[in-house]
Amino acid sequence: MIKNSIKVSIIVPVYNVEIYLKACLDTIVRQSLKEIEIILINDCSTDNSKEICENYLNTDNRIILINNETNIKQGLSRNIGIKVAKGEFIGFVDPDDMIDLDYFEKLYVAATSNNTNIAKAAVSKVYDDTIILQPKLNHEIQKSIRLGEPLCLIFDYEHWAGIYKRDLIIENNVKYANIRNAEDNYFLLQATYFLKTITIVNNTMYYYKQHPTSTESIREKVYYESILECFNLHVNFIEGQSMEKELYNKIFLKGFNVALPR
């Protein structure tokens, strides 16, 4: 069998992020792991985001640029990236965030050397010039692993801070939801339920940019409608699986918290 030459497919949904996009893409194209493909999905941006993507496309042959014909939001844009990805693993970076230059190399090495289907990095929130480490979720995941608890009960946010085995994502039809907020929680419920195994990598960082124009920061009626729809998606998913009643109940109750502020 010929070994896959692309180790990680990196999916970046892009919409009106011209002031952040160059800094984000610079940290991706300069990754120490060279066997990557970078899938940019421009979701009908009306600023200079498309032109920025085209400039990077012209200088790096690992980049694939997809221009959506209509605005379909970030969840469905990521689904397009999943569909065309060819890497052994899939990773996600939001276009207003940044990553350490060894980020994907350390995640890939950790996943393959430990034979796990997911590897997850550390996360810091970035407020202007202030960077604050967010260790809580990684600690909770490690504790859960030690106790033998299912991963789907604890890894329910920070979806972009990891890589996922692509063949299992495709095989189990794992997708993002078509909702404005909490589409990542639905992805993680499916991914963690089917992929099951994870390695935590605390020595490389995903930098989660905080700013008032981000989708997560805008709390309007549609935000709360998305939360309700995400909960319904959780219920429909678990009702379609064969699982013990105790696990069903735990996932059901967890669904109430899918988008509480972290």
N, C-alpha and C positions, 0 to 999 in steps of 0.2 A: 504494500500500500504506500502511495506517495504521501509524505507528511505535508500537512497544510502549511504553506509558507507564510500565511497571515496569522499571526498569533492572537491579535486583538483587533476587532472592528470597533471603532470609536464613533458613536452616533451623537451628533450635535444638532438639535432643533434650533433654527434661527428665525427670530422675528423682531425687527426694530430694536436692535441692541448695538448700534454703531459705536457708542461710546465705550463699550466693554469688550467688543468682539475681538479686536486685535490682540489685546492682552491675553484673552482666552486661547485663541488659536496659536499664539506664540508658544504657550506652554505645551500645546499638543504636538506641533510639528517638531519641537526640539526634544521630544521624549528620548530617553536613553534606549528604550526598546524601539528598534527600527522596523521590525516586521509587523507593521500596523497598516490599517486603512482608515481613512478619516472621512466619514460620511456626513456631509453638511446638507441639511434639508431646509432650504429657504422657504418660509411659509408666507409668501407674498408680502415681504417687507416693503414699507413705503419710505424708509430712510436709505442710507448708503450701505446697509448690511449686505445686500446682494453684490454690490461692487467690491466690497471687502472680500467676500467669499471668492469671487472671480479672480481677484489678485492673488490670493493664496493658491487657488487652483492652477494658475499659470506658472507657479514656481515650485510646486510639489506634486509629483505624479502619484502620490499615495492618496490624494484627495479626490473624492467623488462629490460632485455638486448636483443636487436634485432641487429643481424649482417647482413647488406646488402650483397648480393652476388656480386653486382657490385656497383661502385661509382655513385650515382644518385644525388648528391649535397643536400644542406640543405633544399631546399623547398620541394622536394619529400620525403625526410626523415621525415620532420615534418608531411607530409600527412599520412605516415605510422603510426606515433604516434597518430594522430587524429583518425585513423581507429580503433586502438586497445584500445584507452582510455575508461575508465569506470567511470570517475569522474563526479560530478555534474557540475564542471567547468573545463576548460582546460587552462593551462598556459604554457609559453615557456621561457626557459632560454638558452642563447647561452653558449657554453662550455668554453669560455674565459672570461665570465662575472661573477659577484657575486651579491648576494642579501642580504638584512638585514634578520636576523633570525626570525623576526616576519612578514616578507613580505607577505606570502600567507595567514596567519591568518587574517591580517588586510584587505587584499583585499577581502577575502571570507566574513568576517563579514560585510564589507561595502556593498558588492553586495547584500547579502541576507537581511540585515536590511533595505536597501533602495529599494529593489525589482527591481534592475536593472540587465541587462543582461551582462554588462561589468563593471569591476572596474579597474582603472588604477593608478599605483603608480607614485612617483616622480622618476626622473632620474638624475644621475650624470655621467659625462664623467671622466674616470680615465686615466691620463697620467703619467706613472711611479708612482711617489709618490704624484702627484697632483690630487686632486679631485675637479671638477668644476660642481656645480649644473646647471641643464638645465631646468629652470622653464617655458620657453616660451610656449611649446605646451600645458601644463596643463592649463596655464592662458588662452590661446586661446580657448581651449575646454570649460572651464567654462564660458567664455564670450559668446561663441556660444550658449550654453545651455540657458543662460539668455535671449538671443535674439530670441530663438525659432528656430534656424537654424538647419538643418539636420546634424547629427554627421558625415556623410560620406563626408562632405565638408571640415572638419578640421582635423580629426584624421587619418592622412595618413603616419605616421612614429612612431617609438618607439613601434612596435607591441609586442615586448617581455615584455613590462612593464605593462602587464595587464592580467586579466583572463576573459574568455569568456564562456557563458552558452553552455555547450556541446550539449544538445539536439537540440538547434537552429542552431549550426554549422553543425551538421549532417543533420538535416531536410532540410537545404538550400544548402547542398553540398558545403560548403565554403572550399576552398582549397588554397594552395600556388601554384604559377606558376612554371613551369619547365624551369626556366631561372636562370642565375648565380647571377644577381643582380636585386633588386627591386621586387623580388618575394613576399616580405612582403607587399609592397604597394598594390599589387593585392589582397592579403588576406584581408587587412584592408578595402579596398573598399567594398568587399562583406560582411565582418563581420559587419561593421558599418551600411551598408545599411539595412541589415536584422535584426540585433540585436537592433539597434536604441538607447537604453538607457544606460547611463554610470554614474558611481560615481567616482569622482576624490579623490584619497587618497594621500595626500601630506606628511604624517608622516611616511612613510616607503619607502625605496630606492632600486632602481635597479642601479647597478654600471656597466656602459658600458665601457669596456676596449678598449682603443685606442692603436693599435700597427701596425707596417708597414706590417705585414703578413696577416692581416684580409682581407676578401673578399671585404669589402667596401673600403679599402685603396688602392687596386690595380686597377689603372685606365688604362686598356688596351682596345683594339678594342672590345673585347667581352663584356666589361662593357657597352659601348655605344650601342652595338647591343641589349643588354638586356633592356636598357631603351626604345628603339624603340619598342621592342616586348611587353614590359609591357604596353606601351601606346595603342598598338593595342588590347591587352587583355581588357583594360579599355573600349575602344570603343565597343568591341563585347559584354561586359557585360551590359553596359547601354542600348545598342540597344535591348537587350533581356528582358528588364524590362518595365513595364508600369509606366511611370512617366511624370510629367508635363515638357513641353519644357524648362522652365526656369531652373529647376533642372538639366535636361539633359545637357544643355549648360554649366552650372557651373561645373558639374563633368567632362565634356569633356575638358574644359579649364584647370581644375585642373590637368588633366592627363599629361599636358606638364611639370609639375613640380615634377613628381613622384620620381625622384632620385637626385634632386639638393642637394649639400652638406648642411648639417644642422649645 
